[in-house]
Amino acid sequence: MKIYYITSVNGKTAFELREAPKPQPKAGEILVKVKAASLNRGEILASITMHKVHEPHPAGADCAGEVEAVGEGVTQFKPGDRIIGRARGSLAEYVAMAAAQATAAPKNLSWEHAASLGVAAITAYEAIVPLGRFKSGETLLVAGAASGVGVMAVQIGKYLGGKVVGLSRSKEKLDKLKGAGLDIGIQADGPGFADQVLKATGGNGVNLALNLIGGGVFPDLVKSLANQGRMAIIGYVDDKHHAEIDLETVHGKRLQIFGVSNTRMSAPQRAEAMKNFARDILPGFADGKITAVIDKVFPFDQVVAAKAYVETNAQLGKVVIKVA
């Protein structure tokens, strides 16, 4: 079968197409014929220490496809089932994954739309619900609202009954996100937006902020938080990994700052995240209250071009690879 590996070339990540034996499912695993897979920005950012590629390894972290075979002990899936799953090596014609890291794909979703959910939607969900403790009636600020995780976060926040404020340097993208549930769009290219957030919230600030941009906006996000507000640090597209922190504000407002990353999650943690996402959020996709937003779909033989497109930061939503 064909599979992409991710390697390091001159300090940057690169994709390399290889031939490999078709995997066989072990106990507790399912073999999936991949129909579509998504590209996740974190995997291709060589500047982040925990994402550096020291040795070439199978590329891709999530996909949608059809179960071809099941390993010993698997009872929740059978051959022919449509699934959404997370597994390293998903950018391939076939992938074996833990059954606990898969869930049934809603029938109304195309393969491409289903493939866009695995990492982006679950990351947004974890940041907002179990870690962010977001509740109906609260206000969510998504800094980097046009990204794959950002678009999912906007919709999840609205689905849960919140007010959603989005931050992006593109007014055009913010306007498009109004149709996805964005209540207030703030156009900003870097710091200096906190006063706009406070004005938009009547001076109260936001209850939860998702930082998908990085260190450049961190001080403004701290300033934008309400009393007992929370901030999730998820990405660094501005390539700024450090920021000054206003200790007096964090202390005085009793703020909480936490990180959200898939990289070092254990298998049980990934399984729990998938189970909870399927319970709390996936029904929203099934009934059309939440939609998977895809910017572009590339064929399997154009993964290199897809990666280059993601690196332009031009996308709104997800970039997906059609495999079969």
C-alpha positions in Angstrom: 0.0 0.0 0.0 1.0 3.7 -0.3 1.7 5.7 2.8 3.2 9.1 3.5 6.1 9.6 5.9 7.0 12.9 7.5 10.7 13.7 7.5 13.0 16.6 8.2 14.7 18.4 5.4 17.0 21.4 6.1 15.2 21.9 9.4 11.7 21.8 7.9 9.2 19.1 7.7 8.5 17.3 4.4 6.3 14.5 3.2 7.7 11.4 1.4 5.5 8.8 -0.3 6.5 5.2 0.4 5.4 1.7 -0.2 4.6 -0.4 2.9 2.9 -3.7 3.7 -0.8 -3.5 4.4 -1.2 -3.6 8.2 -3.1 -6.2 10.1 -5.2 -5.4 13.2 -3.9 -6.6 16.5 -6.1 -7.4 19.5 -8.2 -4.4 20.2 -7.6 -2.8 16.8 -9.5 -2.2 13.6 -8.1 -2.1 10.1 -9.5 0.9 8.2 -9.5 1.4 4.5 -8.9 5.2 4.5 -11.3 7.3 2.4 -10.0 10.7 3.5 -7.6 12.2 5.9 -6.9 15.7 7.2 -3.8 17.8 7.5 -3.1 19.1 11.0 -0.9 22.2 11.3 0.7 21.0 14.5 2.2 18.0 12.7 4.0 20.1 10.1 5.3 22.8 12.3 9.0 21.9 12.8 9.6 25.0 15.0 7.7 23.4 18.0 10.0 21.3 20.0 7.6 18.4 20.7 6.8 18.2 17.0 10.3 18.1 15.7 11.0 15.2 13.4 14.0 13.3 14.7 13.4 10.2 12.6 11.0 9.7 9.7 7.7 8.3 10.8 4.2 7.6 9.3 2.3 10.9 8.7 -1.2 11.8 9.5 -3.1 11.8 12.8 -6.8 11.3 11.8 -9.0 10.0 9.1 -12.4 8.7 8.0 -12.9 5.3 6.4 -14.5 1.9 6.2 -13.6 -0.9 8.6 -12.1 -3.8 6.6 -11.2 -6.1 9.5 -11.3 -6.2 13.3 -8.8 -7.6 15.7 -9.4 -10.0 18.6 -11.8 -8.6 21.3 -13.3 -5.9 19.1 -17.1 -6.0 19.4 -18.2 -2.4 18.8 -17.3 -2.4 15.1 -17.6 -4.8 12.2 -16.4 -4.8 8.5 -18.2 -2.2 6.5 -18.8 0.2 9.3 -18.1 3.9 8.6 -15.8 5.4 11.2 -13.9 8.5 12.3 -10.6 7.7 14.0 -7.3 9.0 15.3 -4.1 7.2 14.6 -0.6 7.9 13.5 -0.1 6.9 9.9 -3.6 7.9 8.8 -2.2 9.5 5.7 -2.2 6.2 3.9 -4.4 3.8 2.0 -4.9 1.6 5.1 -4.3 2.2 8.8 -4.7 0.0 11.9 -5.9 1.9 14.9 -7.2 1.2 18.4 -10.9 0.6 18.3 -11.2 2.8 21.3 -9.9 5.8 19.3 -12.6 5.5 16.7 -16.3 6.3 16.6 -19.1 5.8 14.1 -19.3 8.5 11.4 -22.7 10.2 11.1 -24.4 9.0 7.9 -25.0 12.6 6.7 -21.3 13.4 6.5 -19.2 12.8 3.4 -15.9 11.1 3.8 -14.1 14.4 3.5 -16.3 16.1 6.1 -16.0 13.2 8.5 -12.2 13.2 8.1 -12.0 16.8 9.2 -13.3 16.1 12.7 -10.7 13.8 14.3 -8.1 16.1 15.7 -9.5 19.6 15.2 -13.0 19.0 16.6 -11.8 16.9 19.6 -9.1 19.5 20.4 -11.7 22.3 20.4 -14.0 20.2 22.5 -11.4 19.4 25.1 -10.3 23.0 25.4 -13.9 24.2 25.8 -15.7 21.5 27.8 -13.6 19.2 30.1 -10.7 21.6 30.5 -12.3 25.0 29.9 -15.5 24.2 31.8 -17.5 26.4 29.4 -21.2 26.8 30.2 -24.3 28.1 28.5 -24.5 31.8 28.9 -20.8 32.4 29.1 -18.6 34.2 26.5 -15.9 32.4 24.4 -13.1 34.2 22.6 -11.4 32.3 19.8 -8.1 33.8 18.8 -7.4 32.3 15.4 -11.0 31.7 14.6 -10.4 30.8 10.9 -8.2 27.8 11.6 -9.4 24.3 11.6 -9.6 24.1 15.4 -10.9 27.7 15.5 -13.9 27.1 13.2 -14.8 24.0 15.2 -14.5 26.0 18.5 -16.8 28.8 17.2 -19.5 26.3 16.4 -19.1 24.2 19.6 -19.2 27.4 21.7 -22.5 28.4 20.0 -23.9 24.8 20.1 -23.4 24.8 23.9 -25.4 28.1 24.3 -22.5 30.6 24.6 -21.7 33.9 23.0 -18.7 33.7 20.7 -16.2 36.3 19.8 -13.7 35.6 17.1 -10.3 37.1 16.4 -8.7 37.1 12.9 -6.6 39.3 10.8 -9.0 38.7 7.9 -12.3 40.6 7.8 -13.5 38.4 5.0 -13.0 35.3 7.1 -14.7 36.8 10.1 -17.7 37.7 7.9 -18.0 34.2 6.6 -17.8 32.8 10.2 -21.0 34.8 11.0 -22.8 32.0 9.2 -21.2 29.4 11.5 -22.3 31.1 14.7 -19.8 33.8 15.3 -21.5 36.6 17.2 -18.7 39.2 17.2 -15.7 39.4 14.9 -12.7 41.4 15.8 -10.1 42.1 13.1 -6.6 42.3 14.4 -3.1 41.5 13.2 -1.2 40.9 16.4 -1.6 42.6 19.8 -3.7 45.6 20.8 -7.2 44.1 20.6 -8.0 43.7 24.3 -9.9 47.0 24.5 -12.1 45.9 21.6 -12.9 42.7 23.4 -13.7 44.5 26.7 -16.0 47.0 24.8 -17.8 44.1 23.0 -18.5 42.4 26.4 -19.7 45.5 28.2 -16.4 45.7 30.1 -16.8 42.3 31.6 -14.3 40.3 29.5 -14.7 36.8 28.3 -15.0 33.6 30.4 -12.8 31.4 28.2 -10.2 32.3 25.6 -8.6 29.9 23.2 -5.1 31.0 22.1 -4.5 29.4 18.7 -2.1 32.2 17.6 0.8 32.2 20.1 2.9 34.4 22.3 2.2 37.6 20.4 -1.4 37.8 21.6 -1.0 36.3 25.0 -0.8 39.5 27.0 -4.0 40.9 25.3 -5.8 37.6 26.0 -5.0 37.9 29.7 -6.3 41.4 29.7 -9.5 40.2 27.9 -10.5 37.6 30.5 -13.3 38.1 33.0 -12.9 37.5 36.7 -12.2 33.8 37.2 -11.6 33.5 33.4 -9.7 30.7 31.8 -7.3 30.5 28.8 -6.3 27.5 26.7 -3.0 27.6 24.9 -3.3 25.5 21.8 -1.1 26.8 19.0 1.7 29.1 17.9 1.1 30.1 14.3 2.9 33.4 15.0 6.0 31.3 15.9 6.3 33.2 19.2 6.7 30.6 22.0 7.3 33.0 24.9 5.4 36.0 26.3 5.3 38.3 29.3 2.7 37.5 31.9 0.9 40.1 34.0 1.1 38.3 37.4 -1.0 40.9 39.1 -4.0 40.4 36.7 -3.7 36.6 36.9 -3.6 36.8 40.7 -6.2 39.5 41.2 -8.8 38.0 38.8 -8.1 34.4 39.9 -7.4 33.4 36.3 -6.5 29.9 35.1 -4.2 29.2 32.2 -3.7 25.7 30.7 -2.4 23.9 27.7 -4.1 21.6 25.2 -2.0 19.3 23.1 -2.5 15.8 21.6 1.1 15.0 21.4 1.7 13.5 24.8 -1.8 12.1 25.5 -1.8 8.5 26.6 -3.9 5.9 24.8 -6.5 5.8 27.6 -6.7 9.7 27.5 -7.3 9.6 23.7 -10.0 7.0 24.1 -11.7 9.0 26.8 -11.6 12.1 24.7 -13.1 10.3 21.7 -15.9 8.8 23.8 -16.8 12.1 25.4 -16.7 14.0 22.1 -19.0 11.3 20.5 -21.4 11.7 23.4 -21.5 15.5 23.8 -20.8 17.0 20.4 -21.1 14.5 17.5 -24.9 14.5 17.7 -24.6 18.2 16.7 -23.0 17.1 13.4 -25.6 14.3 12.9 -28.5 16.7 13.1 -26.9 19.5 11.2 -26.5 22.0 14.0 -22.7 21.9 13.6 -21.1 21.6 10.2 -17.6 20.6 9.2 -16.0 23.5 7.3 -13.6 22.5 4.6 -11.4 25.0 2.8 -9.9 22.7 0.1 -9.7 19.0 -0.8 -6.5 17.7 -2.4 -6.0 14.3 -4.0 -3.7 11.8 -2.4 -0.9 12.4 -4.9 -0.9 16.1 -4.0 -0.1 16.0 -0.3 3.0 18.1 -0.8 1.0 20.9 -2.5 -1.6 20.6 0.3 1.1 21.1 2.9 2.4 24.2 1.1 -1.1 25.6 1.0 -1.6 25.1 4.8 1.7 26.9 5.4 0.3 30.0 3.6 -2.3 30.4 6.4 -4.9 31.2 3.8 -7.4 28.5 4.8 -10.7 28.9 6.5 -11.5 25.6 8.2 -9.8 22.3 7.3 -7.6 21.1 4.4 -8.5 17.5 3.6 -6.8 14.8 1.5 -9.1 12.5 -0.5 -7.4 9.0 -0.4 -9.9 6.7 -2.1 
